[in-house]
Amino acid sequence: MNRQFQISIDSLDLGQTLDGLRTRAEAWQKTNECLESGRFPDNSFICEECSNSHEAAKIAFHYGKIISLIEQQVAEQGGW
């Protein structure tokens, strides 16, 4: 069973944290797309290291879930 944590963080730091999580989610989603299609979106993109597109999609989904949970808790506390 996973432990639950309650963390207190100011809104600026929370915004930075969410930006970082969104960046990671996007990188994994692009990795999934690259592995499925065999094409890279641009020359500056570097695929994340994983076994296959299924694993990349699973990781991207997990990041999305974390982002959603945080956004939900922010909304429950009155938003930004």
PyMOL Python script that loads the backbone (N, CA, C, O; Angstrom):
from pymol import cmd

cmd.read_pdbstr("""\
ATOM      1  N   MET A   1       0.830  -1.177   0.000  1.00  0.00           N
ATOM      2  CA  MET A   1       0.000   0.000   0.000  1.00  0.00           C
ATOM      3  C   MET A   1       0.878   1.244   0.000  1.00  0.00           C
ATOM      4  O   MET A   1       1.834   1.339   0.770  1.00  0.00           O
ATOM      5  N   ASN A   2       0.547   2.199  -0.868  1.00  0.00           N
ATOM      6  CA  ASN A   2       1.298   3.446  -0.953  1.00  0.00           C
ATOM      7  C   ASN A   2       0.916   4.388   0.171  1.00  0.00           C
ATOM      8  O   ASN A   2      -0.254   4.501   0.536  1.00  0.00           O
ATOM      9  N   ARG A   3       1.914   5.061   0.713  1.00  0.00           N
ATOM     10  CA  ARG A   3       1.667   6.080   1.737  1.00  0.00           C
ATOM     11  C   ARG A   3       1.145   7.338   1.070  1.00  0.00           C
ATOM     12  O   ARG A   3       1.522   7.642  -0.062  1.00  0.00           O
ATOM     13  N   GLN A   4       0.296   8.060   1.748  1.00  0.00           N
ATOM     14  CA  GLN A   4      -0.215   9.341   1.291  1.00  0.00           C
ATOM     15  C   GLN A   4       0.527  10.445   2.038  1.00  0.00           C
ATOM     16  O   GLN A   4       0.786  10.326   3.236  1.00  0.00           O
ATOM     17  N   PHE A   5       0.867  11.512   1.330  1.00  0.00           N
ATOM     18  CA  PHE A   5       1.557  12.648   1.935  1.00  0.00           C
ATOM     19  C   PHE A   5       0.743  13.909   1.729  1.00  0.00           C
ATOM     20  O   PHE A   5       0.077  14.071   0.707  1.00  0.00           O
ATOM     21  N   GLN A   6       0.801  14.780   2.681  1.00  0.00           N
ATOM     22  CA  GLN A   6       0.209  16.102   2.555  1.00  0.00           C
ATOM     23  C   GLN A   6       1.370  17.080   2.557  1.00  0.00           C
ATOM     24  O   GLN A   6       2.144  17.137   3.513  1.00  0.00           O
ATOM     25  N   ILE A   7       1.487  17.849   1.485  1.00  0.00           N
ATOM     26  CA  ILE A   7       2.616  18.754   1.316  1.00  0.00           C
ATOM     27  C   ILE A   7       2.102  20.178   1.208  1.00  0.00           C
ATOM     28  O   ILE A   7       1.106  20.436   0.532  1.00  0.00           O
ATOM     29  N   SER A   8       2.777  21.097   1.870  1.00  0.00           N
ATOM     30  CA  SER A   8       2.441  22.513   1.793  1.00  0.00           C
ATOM     31  C   SER A   8       3.486  23.198   0.925  1.00  0.00           C
ATOM     32  O   SER A   8       4.686  23.062   1.163  1.00  0.00           O
ATOM     33  N   ILE A   9       3.019  23.946  -0.096  1.00  0.00           N
ATOM     34  CA  ILE A   9       3.932  24.592  -1.032  1.00  0.00           C
ATOM     35  C   ILE A   9       3.275  25.888  -1.509  1.00  0.00           C
ATOM     36  O   ILE A   9       2.057  25.937  -1.678  1.00  0.00           O
ATOM     37  N   ASP A  10       4.069  26.931  -1.726  1.00  0.00           N
ATOM     38  CA  ASP A  10       3.446  28.180  -2.176  1.00  0.00           C
ATOM     39  C   ASP A  10       3.071  28.088  -3.650  1.00  0.00           C
ATOM     40  O   ASP A  10       3.555  27.216  -4.372  1.00  0.00           O
ATOM     41  N   SER A  11       2.200  29.000  -4.091  1.00  0.00           N
ATOM     42  CA  SER A  11       1.626  28.906  -5.435  1.00  0.00           C
ATOM     43  C   SER A  11       2.672  29.019  -6.538  1.00  0.00           C
ATOM     44  O   SER A  11       2.537  28.364  -7.572  1.00  0.00           O
ATOM     45  N   LEU A  12       3.706  29.829  -6.349  1.00  0.00           N
ATOM     46  CA  LEU A  12       4.759  29.950  -7.360  1.00  0.00           C
ATOM     47  C   LEU A  12       5.488  28.624  -7.536  1.00  0.00           C
ATOM     48  O   LEU A  12       5.699  28.167  -8.659  1.00  0.00           O
ATOM     49  N   ASP A  13       5.868  28.016  -6.427  1.00  0.00           N
ATOM     50  CA  ASP A  13       6.562  26.732  -6.498  1.00  0.00           C
ATOM     51  C   ASP A  13       5.657  25.637  -7.063  1.00  0.00           C
ATOM     52  O   ASP A  13       6.117  24.758  -7.791  1.00  0.00           O
ATOM     53  N   LEU A  14       4.384  25.697  -6.727  1.00  0.00           N
ATOM     54  CA  LEU A  14       3.438  24.722  -7.263  1.00  0.00           C
ATOM     55  C   LEU A  14       3.316  24.878  -8.777  1.00  0.00           C
ATOM     56  O   LEU A  14       3.280  23.886  -9.506  1.00  0.00           O
ATOM     57  N   GLY A  15       3.252  26.116  -9.246  1.00  0.00           N
ATOM     58  CA  GLY A  15       3.196  26.357 -10.684  1.00  0.00           C
ATOM     59  C   GLY A  15       4.429  25.816 -11.392  1.00  0.00           C
ATOM     60  O   GLY A  15       4.319  25.220 -12.463  1.00  0.00           O
ATOM     61  N   GLN A  16       5.594  26.019 -10.804  1.00  0.00           N
ATOM     62  CA  GLN A  16       6.831  25.494 -11.376  1.00  0.00           C
ATOM     63  C   GLN A  16       6.836  23.967 -11.389  1.00  0.00           C
ATOM     64  O   GLN A  16       7.294  23.345 -12.348  1.00  0.00           O
ATOM     65  N   THR A  17       6.329  23.381 -10.329  1.00  0.00           N
ATOM     66  CA  THR A  17       6.253  21.914 -10.242  1.00  0.00           C
ATOM     67  C   THR A  17       5.336  21.362 -11.325  1.00  0.00           C
ATOM     68  O   THR A  17       5.673  20.385 -11.994  1.00  0.00           O
ATOM     69  N   LEU A  18       4.176  21.991 -11.495  1.00  0.00           N
ATOM     70  CA  LEU A  18       3.245  21.541 -12.534  1.00  0.00           C
ATOM     71  C   LEU A  18       3.837  21.720 -13.926  1.00  0.00           C
ATOM     72  O   LEU A  18       3.648  20.865 -14.792  1.00  0.00           O
ATOM     73  N   ASP A  19       4.552  22.821 -14.154  1.00  0.00           N
ATOM     74  CA  ASP A  19       5.212  23.014 -15.451  1.00  0.00           C
ATOM     75  C   ASP A  19       6.188  21.879 -15.731  1.00  0.00           C
ATOM     76  O   ASP A  19       6.238  21.349 -16.841  1.00  0.00           O
ATOM     77  N   GLY A  20       6.961  21.512 -14.719  1.00  0.00           N
ATOM     78  CA  GLY A  20       7.917  20.415 -14.881  1.00  0.00           C
ATOM     79  C   GLY A  20       7.234  19.092 -15.160  1.00  0.00           C
ATOM     80  O   GLY A  20       7.680  18.330 -16.018  1.00  0.00           O
ATOM     81  N   LEU A  21       6.158  18.813 -14.447  1.00  0.00           N
ATOM     82  CA  LEU A  21       5.411  17.572 -14.675  1.00  0.00           C
ATOM     83  C   LEU A  21       4.797  17.551 -16.069  1.00  0.00           C
ATOM     84  O   LEU A  21       4.790  16.512 -16.729  1.00  0.00           O
ATOM     85  N   ARG A  22       4.283  18.692 -16.520  1.00  0.00           N
ATOM     86  CA  ARG A  22       3.706  18.755 -17.875  1.00  0.00           C
ATOM     87  C   ARG A  22       4.778  18.530 -18.936  1.00  0.00           C
ATOM     88  O   ARG A  22       4.528  17.876 -19.949  1.00  0.00           O
ATOM     89  N   THR A  23       5.961  19.069 -18.704  1.00  0.00           N
ATOM     90  CA  THR A  23       7.071  18.874 -19.642  1.00  0.00           C
ATOM     91  C   THR A  23       7.448  17.401 -19.732  1.00  0.00           C
ATOM     92  O   THR A  23       7.691  16.884 -20.822  1.00  0.00           O
ATOM     93  N   ARG A  24       7.497  16.731 -18.597  1.00  0.00           N
ATOM     94  CA  ARG A  24       7.829  15.307 -18.586  1.00  0.00           C
ATOM     95  C   ARG A  24       6.727  14.491 -19.255  1.00  0.00           C
ATOM     96  O   ARG A  24       7.013  13.568 -20.017  1.00  0.00           O
ATOM     97  N   ALA A  25       5.470  14.828 -18.973  1.00  0.00           N
ATOM     98  CA  ALA A  25       4.350  14.116 -19.601  1.00  0.00           C
ATOM     99  C   ALA A  25       4.415  14.269 -21.116  1.00  0.00           C
ATOM    100  O   ALA A  25       4.206  13.303 -21.849  1.00  0.00           O
ATOM    101  N   GLU A  26       4.704  15.480 -21.586  1.00  0.00           N
ATOM    102  CA  GLU A  26       4.795  15.733 -23.021  1.00  0.00           C
ATOM    103  C   GLU A  26       5.943  14.945 -23.649  1.00  0.00           C
ATOM    104  O   GLU A  26       5.799  14.395 -24.741  1.00  0.00           O
ATOM    105  N   ALA A  27       7.078  14.891 -22.962  1.00  0.00           N
ATOM    106  CA  ALA A  27       8.222  14.135 -23.484  1.00  0.00           C
ATOM    107  C   ALA A  27       7.876  12.657 -23.633  1.00  0.00           C
ATOM    108  O   ALA A  27       8.243  12.029 -24.626  1.00  0.00           O
ATOM    109  N   TRP A  28       7.173  12.104 -22.654  1.00  0.00           N
ATOM    110  CA  TRP A  28       6.799  10.692 -22.738  1.00  0.00           C
ATOM    111  C   TRP A  28       5.726  10.458 -23.798  1.00  0.00           C
ATOM    112  O   TRP A  28       5.728   9.422 -24.464  1.00  0.00           O
ATOM    113  N   GLN A  29       4.806  11.416 -23.958  1.00  0.00           N
ATOM    114  CA  GLN A  29       3.789  11.278 -24.995  1.00  0.00           C
ATOM    115  C   GLN A  29       4.435  11.326 -26.381  1.00  0.00           C
ATOM    116  O   GLN A  29       4.079  10.544 -27.262  1.00  0.00           O
ATOM    117  N   LYS A  30       5.383  12.245 -26.570  1.00  0.00           N
ATOM    118  CA  LYS A  30       6.099  12.322 -27.846  1.00  0.00           C
ATOM    119  C   LYS A  30       6.909  11.053 -28.089  1.00  0.00           C
ATOM    120  O   LYS A  30       6.995  10.573 -29.219  1.00  0.00           O
ATOM    121  N   THR A  31       7.499  10.516 -27.033  1.00  0.00           N
ATOM    122  CA  THR A  31       8.242   9.259 -27.160  1.00  0.00           C
ATOM    123  C   THR A  31       7.311   8.153 -27.625  1.00  0.00           C
ATOM    124  O   THR A  31       7.661   7.376 -28.514  1.00  0.00           O
ATOM    125  N   ASN A  32       6.136   8.078 -27.032  1.00  0.00           N
ATOM    126  CA  ASN A  32       5.140   7.090 -27.441  1.00  0.00           C
ATOM    127  C   ASN A  32       4.807   7.254 -28.923  1.00  0.00           C
ATOM    128  O   ASN A  32       4.793   6.278 -29.673  1.00  0.00           O
ATOM    129  N   GLU A  33       4.539   8.491 -29.339  1.00  0.00           N
ATOM    130  CA  GLU A  33       4.196   8.753 -30.732  1.00  0.00           C
ATOM    131  C   GLU A  33       5.333   8.367 -31.682  1.00  0.00           C
ATOM    132  O   GLU A  33       5.094   7.799 -32.747  1.00  0.00           O
ATOM    133  N   CYS A  34       6.563   8.679 -31.289  1.00  0.00           N
ATOM    134  CA  CYS A  34       7.724   8.324 -32.116  1.00  0.00           C
ATOM    135  C   CYS A  34       7.861   6.816 -32.275  1.00  0.00           C
ATOM    136  O   CYS A  34       8.101   6.313 -33.373  1.00  0.00           O
ATOM    137  N   LEU A  35       7.708   6.107 -31.169  1.00  0.00           N
ATOM    138  CA  LEU A  35       7.855   4.658 -31.212  1.00  0.00           C
ATOM    139  C   LEU A  35       6.729   4.005 -32.008  1.00  0.00           C
ATOM    140  O   LEU A  35       6.945   2.986 -32.664  1.00  0.00           O
ATOM    141  N   GLU A  36       5.540   4.578 -31.956  1.00  0.00           N
ATOM    142  CA  GLU A  36       4.423   4.028 -32.720  1.00  0.00           C
ATOM    143  C   GLU A  36       4.547   4.323 -34.208  1.00  0.00           C
ATOM    144  O   GLU A  36       4.280   3.454 -35.039  1.00  0.00           O
ATOM    145  N   SER A  37       4.951   5.543 -34.549  1.00  0.00           N
ATOM    146  CA  SER A  37       4.973   5.958 -35.955  1.00  0.00           C
ATOM    147  C   SER A  37       6.330   5.772 -36.625  1.00  0.00           C
ATOM    148  O   SER A  37       6.411   5.649 -37.848  1.00  0.00           O
ATOM    149  N   GLY A  38       7.392   5.752 -35.828  1.00  0.00           N
ATOM    150  CA  GLY A  38       8.735   5.678 -36.391  1.00  0.00           C
ATOM    151  C   GLY A  38       9.259   7.023 -36.866  1.00  0.00           C
ATOM    152  O   GLY A  38      10.331   7.095 -37.466  1.00  0.00           O
ATOM    153  N   ARG A  39       8.503   8.100 -36.601  1.00  0.00           N
ATOM    154  CA  ARG A  39       8.898   9.449 -37.022  1.00  0.00           C
ATOM    155  C   ARG A  39       9.114  10.327 -35.791  1.00  0.00           C
ATOM    156  O   ARG A  39       8.425  10.194 -34.780  1.00  0.00           O
ATOM    157  N   PHE A  40      10.085  11.222 -35.906  1.00  0.00           N
ATOM    158  CA  PHE A  40      10.373  12.168 -34.835  1.00  0.00           C
ATOM    159  C   PHE A  40       9.716  13.509 -35.152  1.00  0.00           C
ATOM    160  O   PHE A  40       9.716  13.923 -36.311  1.00  0.00           O
ATOM    161  N   PRO A  41       9.148  14.210 -34.141  1.00  0.00           N
ATOM    162  CA  PRO A  41       8.455  15.465 -34.401  1.00  0.00           C
ATOM    163  C   PRO A  41       9.383  16.580 -34.892  1.00  0.00           C
ATOM    164  O   PRO A  41       8.963  17.417 -35.691  1.00  0.00           O
ATOM    165  N   ASP A  42      10.637  16.606 -34.427  1.00  0.00           N
ATOM    166  CA  ASP A  42      11.616  17.602 -34.881  1.00  0.00           C
ATOM    167  C   ASP A  42      13.009  17.125 -34.500  1.00  0.00           C
ATOM    168  O   ASP A  42      13.162  16.160 -33.751  1.00  0.00           O
ATOM    169  N   ASN A  43      14.013  17.800 -35.014  1.00  0.00           N
ATOM    170  CA  ASN A  43      15.398  17.385 -34.785  1.00  0.00           C
ATOM    171  C   ASN A  43      15.868  17.598 -33.356  1.00  0.00           C
ATOM    172  O   ASN A  43      16.842  16.975 -32.933  1.00  0.00           O
ATOM    173  N   SER A  44      15.200  18.465 -32.601  1.00  0.00           N
ATOM    174  CA  SER A  44      15.645  18.747 -31.235  1.00  0.00           C
ATOM    175  C   SER A  44      15.092  17.757 -30.212  1.00  0.00           C
ATOM    176  O   SER A  44      15.523  17.751 -29.059  1.00  0.00           O
ATOM    177  N   PHE A  45      14.141  16.922 -30.629  1.00  0.00           N
ATOM    178  CA  PHE A  45      13.516  15.987 -29.689  1.00  0.00           C
ATOM    179  C   PHE A  45      14.382  14.745 -29.498  1.00  0.00           C
ATOM    180  O   PHE A  45      14.904  14.177 -30.457  1.00  0.00           O
ATOM    181  N   ILE A  46      14.520  14.342 -28.246  1.00  0.00           N
ATOM    182  CA  ILE A  46      15.244  13.116 -27.904  1.00  0.00           C
ATOM    183  C   ILE A  46      14.265  12.197 -27.180  1.00  0.00           C
ATOM    184  O   ILE A  46      13.685  12.573 -26.162  1.00  0.00           O
ATOM    185  N   CYS A  47      14.088  11.000 -27.710  1.00  0.00           N
ATOM    186  CA  CYS A  47      13.171  10.026 -27.088  1.00  0.00           C
ATOM    187  C   CYS A  47      13.658   9.651 -25.700  1.00  0.00           C
ATOM    188  O   CYS A  47      14.859   9.580 -25.440  1.00  0.00           O
ATOM    189  N   GLU A  48      12.706   9.415 -24.823  1.00  0.00           N
ATOM    190  CA  GLU A  48      13.014   8.889 -23.495  1.00  0.00           C
ATOM    191  C   GLU A  48      13.395   7.414 -23.643  1.00  0.00           C
ATOM    192  O   GLU A  48      12.996   6.751 -24.601  1.00  0.00           O
ATOM    193  N   GLU A  49      14.156   6.922 -22.701  1.00  0.00           N
ATOM    194  CA  GLU A  49      14.590   5.533 -22.756  1.00  0.00           C
ATOM    195  C   GLU A  49      13.522   4.630 -22.151  1.00  0.00           C
ATOM    196  O   GLU A  49      13.146   4.782 -20.988  1.00  0.00           O
ATOM    197  N   CYS A  50      13.044   3.693 -22.954  1.00  0.00           N
ATOM    198  CA  CYS A  50      12.048   2.740 -22.487  1.00  0.00           C
ATOM    199  C   CYS A  50      12.044   1.532 -23.407  1.00  0.00           C
ATOM    200  O   CYS A  50      12.745   1.513 -24.418  1.00  0.00           O
ATOM    201  N   SER A  51      11.258   0.528 -23.060  1.00  0.00           N
ATOM    202  CA  SER A  51      11.231  -0.723 -23.814  1.00  0.00           C
ATOM    203  C   SER A  51      10.401  -0.649 -25.088  1.00  0.00           C
ATOM    204  O   SER A  51      10.764  -1.226 -26.113  1.00  0.00           O
ATOM    205  N   ASN A  52       9.260   0.084 -25.011  1.00  0.00           N
ATOM    206  CA  ASN A  52       8.351   0.121 -26.157  1.00  0.00           C
ATOM    207  C   ASN A  52       7.337   1.248 -25.993  1.00  0.00           C
ATOM    208  O   ASN A  52       7.322   1.945 -24.978  1.00  0.00           O
ATOM    209  N   SER A  53       6.491   1.415 -27.005  1.00  0.00           N
ATOM    210  CA  SER A  53       5.511   2.499 -26.966  1.00  0.00           C
ATOM    211  C   SER A  53       4.499   2.316 -25.838  1.00  0.00           C
ATOM    212  O   SER A  53       4.016   3.295 -25.269  1.00  0.00           O
ATOM    213  N   HIS A  54       4.181   1.071 -25.518  1.00  0.00           N
ATOM    214  CA  HIS A  54       3.234   0.813 -24.431  1.00  0.00           C
ATOM    215  C   HIS A  54       3.777   1.357 -23.105  1.00  0.00           C
ATOM    216  O   HIS A  54       3.048   1.986 -22.338  1.00  0.00           O
ATOM    217  N   GLU A  55       5.043   1.113 -22.848  1.00  0.00           N
ATOM    218  CA  GLU A  55       5.659   1.618 -21.617  1.00  0.00           C
ATOM    219  C   GLU A  55       5.668   3.147 -21.611  1.00  0.00           C
ATOM    220  O   GLU A  55       5.380   3.761 -20.583  1.00  0.00           O
ATOM    221  N   ALA A  56       5.993   3.762 -22.736  1.00  0.00           N
ATOM    222  CA  ALA A  56       6.011   5.228 -22.831  1.00  0.00           C
ATOM    223  C   ALA A  56       4.617   5.796 -22.586  1.00  0.00           C
ATOM    224  O   ALA A  56       4.471   6.787 -21.870  1.00  0.00           O
ATOM    225  N   ALA A  57       3.600   5.184 -23.166  1.00  0.00           N
ATOM    226  CA  ALA A  57       2.227   5.641 -22.974  1.00  0.00           C
ATOM    227  C   ALA A  57       1.811   5.517 -21.513  1.00  0.00           C
ATOM    228  O   ALA A  57       1.136   6.393 -20.973  1.00  0.00           O
ATOM    229  N   LYS A  58       2.215   4.433 -20.888  1.00  0.00           N
ATOM    230  CA  LYS A  58       1.881   4.202 -19.482  1.00  0.00           C
ATOM    231  C   LYS A  58       2.515   5.275 -18.589  1.00  0.00           C
ATOM    232  O   LYS A  58       1.878   5.769 -17.658  1.00  0.00           O
ATOM    233  N   ILE A  59       3.750   5.626 -18.874  1.00  0.00           N
ATOM    234  CA  ILE A  59       4.443   6.643 -18.085  1.00  0.00           C
ATOM    235  C   ILE A  59       3.810   8.012 -18.326  1.00  0.00           C
ATOM    236  O   ILE A  59       3.612   8.772 -17.378  1.00  0.00           O
ATOM    237  N   ALA A  60       3.490   8.339 -19.584  1.00  0.00           N
ATOM    238  CA  ALA A  60       2.827   9.606 -19.900  1.00  0.00           C
ATOM    239  C   ALA A  60       1.490   9.698 -19.168  1.00  0.00           C
ATOM    240  O   ALA A  60       1.151  10.746 -18.617  1.00  0.00           O
ATOM    241  N   PHE A  61       0.739   8.611 -19.162  1.00  0.00           N
ATOM    242  CA  PHE A  61      -0.549   8.576 -18.460  1.00  0.00           C
ATOM    243  C   PHE A  61      -0.358   8.815 -16.968  1.00  0.00           C
ATOM    244  O   PHE A  61      -1.136   9.539 -16.347  1.00  0.00           O
ATOM    245  N   HIS A  62       0.675   8.207 -16.394  1.00  0.00           N
ATOM    246  CA  HIS A  62       0.940   8.370 -14.966  1.00  0.00           C
ATOM    247  C   HIS A  62       1.235   9.835 -14.638  1.00  0.00           C
ATOM    248  O   HIS A  62       0.719  10.366 -13.655  1.00  0.00           O
ATOM    249  N   TYR A  63       2.064  10.489 -15.458  1.00  0.00           N
ATOM    250  CA  TYR A  63       2.319  11.914 -15.241  1.00  0.00           C
ATOM    251  C   TYR A  63       1.015  12.709 -15.324  1.00  0.00           C
ATOM    252  O   TYR A  63       0.780  13.599 -14.506  1.00  0.00           O
ATOM    253  N   GLY A  64       0.170  12.397 -16.302  1.00  0.00           N
ATOM    254  CA  GLY A  64      -1.113  13.077 -16.430  1.00  0.00           C
ATOM    255  C   GLY A  64      -1.986  12.892 -15.204  1.00  0.00           C
ATOM    256  O   GLY A  64      -2.682  13.814 -14.780  1.00  0.00           O
ATOM    257  N   LYS A  65      -1.946  11.701 -14.641  1.00  0.00           N
ATOM    258  CA  LYS A  65      -2.720  11.408 -13.435  1.00  0.00           C
ATOM    259  C   LYS A  65      -2.233  12.252 -12.260  1.00  0.00           C
ATOM    260  O   LYS A  65      -3.042  12.787 -11.501  1.00  0.00           O
ATOM    261  N   ILE A  66      -0.926  12.372 -12.109  1.00  0.00           N
ATOM    262  CA  ILE A  66      -0.357  13.187 -11.036  1.00  0.00           C
ATOM    263  C   ILE A  66      -0.791  14.644 -11.199  1.00  0.00           C
ATOM    264  O   ILE A  66      -1.206  15.291 -10.237  1.00  0.00           O
ATOM    265  N   ILE A  67      -0.691  15.149 -12.427  1.00  0.00           N
ATOM    266  CA  ILE A  67      -1.088  16.534 -12.708  1.00  0.00           C
ATOM    267  C   ILE A  67      -2.561  16.743 -12.363  1.00  0.00           C
ATOM    268  O   ILE A  67      -2.917  17.736 -11.729  1.00  0.00           O
ATOM    269  N   SER A  68      -3.401  15.822 -12.774  1.00  0.00           N
ATOM    270  CA  SER A  68      -4.840  15.930 -12.494  1.00  0.00           C
ATOM    271  C   SER A  68      -5.132  15.925 -11.003  1.00  0.00           C
ATOM    272  O   SER A  68      -5.967  16.696 -10.529  1.00  0.00           O
ATOM    273  N   LEU A  69      -4.453  15.063 -10.262  1.00  0.00           N
ATOM    274  CA  LEU A  69      -4.653  15.011  -8.816  1.00  0.00           C
ATOM    275  C   LEU A  69      -4.267  16.325  -8.148  1.00  0.00           C
ATOM    276  O   LEU A  69      -4.975  16.810  -7.265  1.00  0.00           O
ATOM    277  N   ILE A  70      -3.154  16.895  -8.567  1.00  0.00           N
ATOM    278  CA  ILE A  70      -2.717  18.166  -7.998  1.00  0.00           C
ATOM    279  C   ILE A  70      -3.713  19.266  -8.348  1.00  0.00           C
ATOM    280  O   ILE A  70      -4.113  20.041  -7.479  1.00  0.00           O
ATOM    281  N   GLU A  71      -4.118  19.339  -9.622  1.00  0.00           N
ATOM    282  CA  GLU A  71      -5.065  20.369 -10.048  1.00  0.00           C
ATOM    283  C   GLU A  71      -6.402  20.234  -9.312  1.00  0.00           C
ATOM    284  O   GLU A  71      -7.024  21.235  -8.956  1.00  0.00           O
ATOM    285  N   GLN A  72      -6.831  19.015  -9.092  1.00  0.00           N
ATOM    286  CA  GLN A  72      -8.076  18.782  -8.354  1.00  0.00           C
ATOM    287  C   GLN A  72      -7.958  19.301  -6.927  1.00  0.00           C
ATOM    288  O   GLN A  72      -8.874  19.951  -6.423  1.00  0.00           O
ATOM    289  N   GLN A  73      -6.839  19.017  -6.279  1.00  0.00           N
ATOM    290  CA  GLN A  73      -6.654  19.471  -4.905  1.00  0.00           C
ATOM    291  C   GLN A  73      -6.554  20.985  -4.834  1.00  0.00           C
ATOM    292  O   GLN A  73      -7.044  21.585  -3.878  1.00  0.00           O
ATOM    293  N   VAL A  74      -5.928  21.620  -5.827  1.00  0.00           N
ATOM    294  CA  VAL A  74      -5.858  23.078  -5.874  1.00  0.00           C
ATOM    295  C   VAL A  74      -7.274  23.653  -6.011  1.00  0.00           C
ATOM    296  O   VAL A  74      -7.632  24.603  -5.316  1.00  0.00           O
ATOM    297  N   ALA A  75      -8.065  23.077  -6.902  1.00  0.00           N
ATOM    298  CA  ALA A  75      -9.446  23.545  -7.101  1.00  0.00           C
ATOM    299  C   ALA A  75     -10.266  23.393  -5.829  1.00  0.00           C
ATOM    300  O   ALA A  75     -11.067  24.268  -5.501  1.00  0.00           O
ATOM    301  N   GLU A  76     -10.078  22.300  -5.113  1.00  0.00           N
ATOM    302  CA  GLU A  76     -10.811  22.066  -3.865  1.00  0.00           C
ATOM    303  C   GLU A  76     -10.449  23.083  -2.790  1.00  0.00           C
ATOM    304  O   GLU A  76     -11.222  23.314  -1.860  1.00  0.00           O
ATOM    305  N   GLN A  77      -9.268  23.692  -2.923  1.00  0.00           N
ATOM    306  CA  GLN A  77      -8.825  24.678  -1.951  1.00  0.00           C
ATOM    307  C   GLN A  77      -9.069  26.111  -2.426  1.00  0.00           C
ATOM    308  O   GLN A  77      -8.532  27.062  -1.857  1.00  0.00           O
ATOM    309  N   GLY A  78      -9.877  26.252  -3.464  1.00  0.00           N
ATOM    310  CA  GLY A  78     -10.230  27.592  -3.929  1.00  0.00           C
ATOM    311  C   GLY A  78      -9.478  28.066  -5.153  1.00  0.00           C
ATOM    312  O   GLY A  78      -9.633  29.216  -5.567  1.00  0.00           O
ATOM    313  N   GLY A  79      -8.672  27.208  -5.736  1.00  0.00           N
ATOM    314  CA  GLY A  79      -7.956  27.585  -6.954  1.00  0.00           C
ATOM    315  C   GLY A  79      -6.762  28.485  -6.696  1.00  0.00           C
ATOM    316  O   GLY A  79      -6.335  28.673  -5.557  1.00  0.00           O
ATOM    317  N   TRP A  80      -6.247  29.021  -7.751  1.00  0.00           N
ATOM    318  CA  TRP A  80      -5.054  29.853  -7.676  1.00  0.00           C
ATOM    319  C   TRP A  80      -5.426  31.180  -7.112  1.00  0.00           C
ATOM    320  O   TRP A  80      -4.567  32.048  -6.958  1.00  0.00           O
TER     321      TRP A  80
END
""", "prot")
cmd.dss("prot")
cmd.show_as("cartoon", "prot")
cmd.util.cbc("prot")
cmd.orient("prot")
